[in-house]
Amino acid sequence: MQWLSSKEFENETALVTGGSRGIGRAVCLALAESGARVAVNYTSDEKAAAATLADVEARGGRGIVVKADVSEPEAVSEMVATVENALGPIDVLVTSAGIVRSEEHTEMEFRHWRKLMAVNVDGTYLCVMAVKDGMIARGAGRIVCIASIAGLRPRGRMLAYSASKAAVIGFARSCAEAFGPAIRVNSVAPGLIETDMTASMDAAAKQRFADDAFLKRLGQPEEIAETVMFLLSERANFTTGQTYVVDGGRVTLP
């Protein structure tokens, strides 16, 4: 994937949480192609993170991998310090770390709810709050939070996940007002995307998602990365507080 201006992010530092796989990985590679220094965050899969970094470097980029559980305040603070010591002040943040769980409400336990909220909501909050002061002090910064169409079109079997992504959307919009004009904050709400997270889904269920979309297919991580890159770029300088839906048309259905 080649972005419109190949070196638009040259001399900028980007932190991508959940950057070792899926959408986060695609964003890391797009940023590297555009000249950014890229910090690839991961929680447990060191091998996947190293592979992403190798691909960043193969594209001529510079970066590091940084392990951190984004739901832990101290871990996030240490991650940001590590990134800025190695690559310089963070100009761009993409919060892509997240987990999903599907179950009937009768089967749901509070610990399941709490874990989803800790990673998806608390993690987004902690990462944004850890970088926003520096961005405001420098008078510039761009943040994109990865949400989901589940936050706009709730699903009963994904009660906690839908609630968590709705919270991410609301948080991003609130941050856009609170941190403006220095920082632009937007969110992206993908539909079902072909990643390792969805690889274990029942084939029939995935086909139903595809059939519901106007484009009759699932999305690819690179297609979400394209939207993220637009929102981070100068072409979106008058865009903040928005939620971009990238789902092949599915969310428009009743």
C-alpha positions in Angstrom: 0.0 0.0 0.0 1.4 3.4 -1.0 0.0 6.5 0.6 -0.6 9.7 -1.4 2.5 11.5 -0.2 5.2 8.9 0.4 7.1 10.9 3.1 4.3 12.9 4.6 5.1 11.7 8.1 8.9 12.0 7.9 10.5 13.1 11.2 7.4 12.2 13.1 6.9 9.6 15.8 3.9 7.4 15.9 2.7 5.0 18.6 0.3 2.2 17.5 -1.2 0.1 20.3 -2.0 -3.4 19.2 0.4 -2.9 16.4 1.7 -6.5 16.1 -1.3 -7.8 14.1 -4.5 -7.0 12.2 -5.5 -3.4 11.7 -2.7 -2.2 14.0 -0.1 -3.9 11.9 -1.5 -2.5 8.7 -1.4 1.0 10.2 2.3 0.5 11.3 3.3 -0.5 7.8 1.4 2.4 6.2 3.1 4.9 8.6 6.5 3.4 7.9 5.9 3.8 4.1 5.1 7.4 4.8 8.3 8.1 6.7 7.2 7.9 10.3 9.2 6.4 13.1 6.9 3.7 14.4 6.5 2.2 17.9 4.8 -1.2 17.7 3.0 -2.0 20.9 2.1 -5.5 21.8 0.9 -7.4 24.9 2.0 -11.0 24.6 3.0 -12.0 21.1 6.6 -10.9 20.8 7.2 -12.9 17.6 4.3 -11.1 15.8 5.6 -7.7 17.0 9.1 -8.5 15.8 7.7 -9.6 12.4 5.8 -6.3 12.1 9.0 -4.3 13.0 10.9 -6.3 10.4 8.4 -5.3 7.8 8.5 -1.7 9.0 12.3 -1.7 8.5 12.0 -3.5 5.1 9.9 -0.5 4.0 12.7 1.8 5.0 11.2 2.8 8.3 12.7 3.0 11.7 11.0 1.8 14.8 10.9 -0.2 18.0 8.7 -2.8 19.7 7.4 -2.0 23.1 5.5 -4.5 25.3 2.8 -3.1 27.5 -0.7 -4.0 28.8 -2.6 -0.9 27.9 -5.1 -1.5 30.7 -2.4 -0.9 33.3 -1.6 2.7 34.1 2.1 2.2 35.1 2.7 0.1 32.0 1.3 2.8 29.7 3.4 5.5 31.4 6.5 3.3 31.0 5.6 2.6 27.3 5.3 6.3 26.4 8.6 7.1 28.2 10.3 4.3 26.3 9.0 5.4 23.0 9.9 9.0 23.5 13.4 8.2 24.7 14.0 6.0 21.7 12.2 7.8 18.9 11.3 11.3 20.1 8.1 13.0 21.2 4.9 11.3 20.1 3.2 13.1 17.3 0.7 10.5 16.3 -1.3 7.9 18.4 -3.4 5.2 17.0 -5.2 3.1 19.7 -5.8 -0.3 18.0 -5.4 -2.6 21.0 -8.6 -4.4 21.8 -10.3 -7.7 22.6 -13.7 -9.2 21.7 -16.0 -11.7 23.3 -19.3 -13.0 22.0 -21.8 -14.7 24.3 -25.4 -14.7 25.4 -26.2 -12.3 28.2 -27.2 -15.3 30.4 -23.7 -16.6 30.1 -21.9 -13.3 30.8 -20.0 -12.8 34.0 -18.8 -9.5 35.5 -15.1 -10.6 35.0 -15.7 -10.8 31.3 -17.3 -7.4 31.2 -14.5 -5.9 33.3 -11.7 -7.4 31.1 -13.3 -6.0 27.9 -13.8 -2.6 29.5 -10.2 -2.6 30.9 -8.6 -3.2 27.6 -10.9 -1.5 25.1 -12.0 1.6 27.2 -9.5 2.0 30.0 -6.7 1.2 27.5 -7.8 3.9 25.1 -8.2 6.4 27.9 -4.8 5.7 29.5 -2.9 6.0 26.2 -4.6 9.2 25.1 -4.1 10.8 28.5 -0.4 9.8 28.5 0.4 11.6 25.3 -2.0 14.5 25.2 -0.1 16.9 27.5 3.0 16.7 25.3 1.0 17.2 22.1 -0.8 20.2 23.6 2.5 21.8 24.7 3.9 21.4 21.2 0.7 22.7 19.7 0.1 19.7 17.5 -1.0 16.1 17.6 -3.2 13.6 15.9 -5.1 10.7 17.5 -7.2 8.0 15.9 -9.1 5.5 18.1 -10.1 2.3 16.5 -13.8 1.6 17.5 -16.2 -0.7 15.7 -19.6 -0.6 14.0 -20.7 -2.6 17.1 -20.5 0.7 18.9 -23.0 2.2 16.5 -25.2 -0.9 15.8 -25.2 -2.9 19.0 -25.4 -6.7 19.0 -27.0 -8.7 21.8 -24.4 -11.4 21.7 -21.7 -8.8 22.0 -23.1 -6.8 24.8 -19.9 -5.8 26.5 -18.0 -5.3 23.3 -20.7 -3.1 21.8 -20.8 -1.0 25.0 -17.0 -0.7 25.0 -16.8 0.5 21.5 -19.6 3.0 22.0 -17.6 4.3 24.9 -14.5 4.7 22.7 -16.5 6.7 20.1 -17.9 9.0 22.8 -14.5 9.4 24.4 -12.9 10.3 21.1 -15.5 13.0 20.4 -15.2 14.5 23.8 -11.4 14.6 23.5 -11.7 16.4 20.2 -13.4 19.3 22.0 -11.3 19.1 25.2 -7.9 19.0 23.4 -8.7 21.3 20.4 -7.3 23.2 18.6 -3.9 21.6 19.3 -5.0 18.0 18.8 -7.3 16.4 16.3 -9.1 13.3 17.6 -11.2 11.0 15.4 -12.4 7.4 15.5 -12.8 4.7 12.9 -15.6 2.1 13.1 -14.7 -0.9 11.0 -17.0 -3.6 10.0 -15.9 -7.2 10.1 -12.3 -7.3 8.9 -10.2 -10.4 7.9 -7.7 -10.6 10.7 -6.4 -13.3 13.0 -9.0 -12.2 15.5 -11.8 -13.2 13.1 -10.0 -16.3 11.6 -11.6 -18.6 14.2 -15.1 -17.4 13.4 -17.6 -19.9 11.9 -17.4 -19.7 8.2 -21.2 -19.4 7.9 -21.3 -16.5 10.4 -18.6 -14.6 8.4 -20.6 -15.2 5.2 -23.7 -13.7 6.9 -21.7 -10.6 7.7 -20.5 -10.4 4.1 -24.0 -10.9 2.7 -25.3 -8.1 4.9 -22.8 -5.6 3.4 -23.6 -3.7 0.3 -20.2 -4.7 -1.1 -20.8 -8.4 -0.3 -17.5 -9.1 1.3 -15.4 -8.6 4.4 -12.9 -5.8 4.8 -9.1 -6.0 4.8 -6.8 -4.4 7.4 -5.2 -2.3 4.7 -8.6 -0.7 3.9 -9.0 0.4 7.5 -5.4 1.7 7.5 -6.1 3.9 4.4 -8.9 5.7 6.4 -6.6 6.0 9.4 -3.9 7.5 7.3 -6.3 10.0 5.8 -7.4 11.1 9.2 -3.8 11.5 10.4 -2.8 13.4 7.3 -2.9 17.1 6.4 -5.8 16.4 4.1 -7.9 16.0 7.3 -6.8 19.2 8.9 -10.4 20.4 9.3 -11.6 17.0 10.5 -11.9 16.3 14.2 -14.5 14.7 16.5 -15.7 12.4 13.8 -16.4 8.7 13.5 -15.6 7.2 10.1 -17.5 4.0 9.3 -15.7 1.6 7.0 -17.8 -1.5 6.7 -18.9 -2.0 3.1 -22.3 -0.5 3.9 -23.4 -2.8 6.6 -24.2 -0.3 9.4 -26.8 1.4 7.3 -29.1 -1.6 7.5 -31.9 -1.6 10.1 
